[in-house]
Every structure is written in C-alpha cells, then in structure tokens.
Amino acid sequence: MIVKAGKEFLRAFNRLDNSEAYLVAKTLKKLKESDLPIGKQLRGPLSKCCSIRTGNGGRLRIVYSYHGRTAELIALGERAQGEVY
C-alpha cells in the first residue's frame, strides 16, 4: 500500500519521544506491506477511515483513510475524549 502523511499527522509524529516514534514507524511499515486496510473500520462521518492502535500500551491511534492501494494518514494521538477521532 502507498502511504501518504498529512500535515497534522506529521506534526503529531514529530512531537513523539523516540520510543513511541519507533513503534509508530513499525506500525506504518506493516501498513505499507499490507495489501488491505488494517485496523478498525470507523463508523459515522468517518466511515471511510480506519484506526490502528500503536505506541506504548496501545495508547496512540493512527487514523487514516484509504482509496484503493493508497492510505492517507490523517491524525495521530491519544483517543482521550474522542480527540483523535
């Protein structure tokens, strides 16, 4: 899968400490190697998006949309009170 990162995702990624950045990079590698979307399909207005848990203890979420073989990374962060979604 081709993976493209949006500005908000990159901003959040650059704020991570090294250990979490490493774990997020590993998850993104799995996404690139996959032929199909991975993670949880979201509902409602974000029904065309997926969410992947990552980071220390799965506290972070990567939210991305996909179109064919292209994934666009939308957001990265904690799901506290629905902020990431």
N, C-alpha and C positions, 0 to 999 in steps of 0.2 A: 504494500500500500504506500502511496506517496503521502508524506506528512508535511503540512504547511502550518507554521505557527503565526498566530495573530499577535498584535502589539500588546494586548492585555496579558496574554499568556506569557510572552517573553518578559514583560515587566515583573510578573509574579515569579517566574523561574529565576531571574537574576537576583531576587531577594532571598532565595533559599540558602541555607547553610550547605556546606559541601556534602554531608552525608545524605541529606534529602535530595539534593540535586542529582547525586549519583543514582539513587533509587528511582527518581522520575525518569532519568535518561535510560535506565534499564527497561522501564515500562514502555517508553516510547520506541525502543528498539523492538520489543515484542509486537507493538502495533505496526511498525514498518514491515516486519517479517510476515505478518498475517495477511491472508487474502480476504478475510471477512472482518467486519467490525467486532471488536472485543469490548467487554464490559457490559454494563447495564443499560438497556434502552430506556430513555426517559419518557415521560408522559406529558400530556397537556401541550402548552405552547412550545415546549422543547422536544416534541415527539420525534423530530428528525435528528436528535442528538443522542450521544452515549456518554456514560460516565464510567471512569476507571478509578478504582481505589489504588493509592500508592503512598509512598512515604513511610516514615517510622510508625508502625502500628496501623497503617492504612488510614491515617488521619487526613490525608490530602485527596482531592478529587481532580482528575483531568476531565474536562468537559470538551467534547469535540463533535463536529458534525461531519457527515461523510456523504460523498456523492460518487458512486461508482467505486473506483480504486483510489480516490483522494480523500484524505482526512484533514480537516481544518481545525487546529487546536484553538479553542475559544477562551477557556478560563482554566486557572489552576489555583487551588486554595482549599481551605477548610470548609466544610459544609455547615458550620455553625449558623443556626437560624436561617438556613436557606440562602446564605450569601453567595455561594459559588453558583447555584442554580439560579 
